[in-house]
Amino acid sequence: MIKTQNYIHDQFVSFGYDVSFQSYRVSGKKVNNIIATKKGIVPAKKTIILGAHYDSCENPGADDNASAVAGLLEIARAL
């Protein structure tokens, strides 16, 4: 999971986003949400919030999680 978290973080940074983590515990294990923020050039009239999950349960994670994160990263790159 750490490699996945680092990859997503690095992609957002390469696209010019400010990235932070929101840590919490699940079943005694520390996990992180990744929060990427990019402000526009002019004051925002609207805020766009997109999300995807990169966790997995009883599998290596290459299911709906992978496609959602890939889509999210592509949208982030395009913006």
Stockholm file with secondary structure:
# STOCKHOLM 1.0

chainA/1-79         MIKTQNYIHDQFVSFGYDVSFQSYRVSGKKVNNIIATKKGIVPAKKTIILGAHYDSCENPGADDNASAVAGLLEIARAL
#=GR chainA/1-79 SS CHHHHHHHHHHHHHTTCEEEEEEEEETTEEEEEEEEECCCSSCCSSCCCCCCCCCCSSSCSTTHHHHHHHHHHHHHHHC
#=GC SS_cons        CHHHHHHHHHHHHHTTCEEEEEEEEETTEEEEEEEEECCCSSCCSSCCCCCCCCCCSSSCSTTHHHHHHHHHHHHHHHC
//
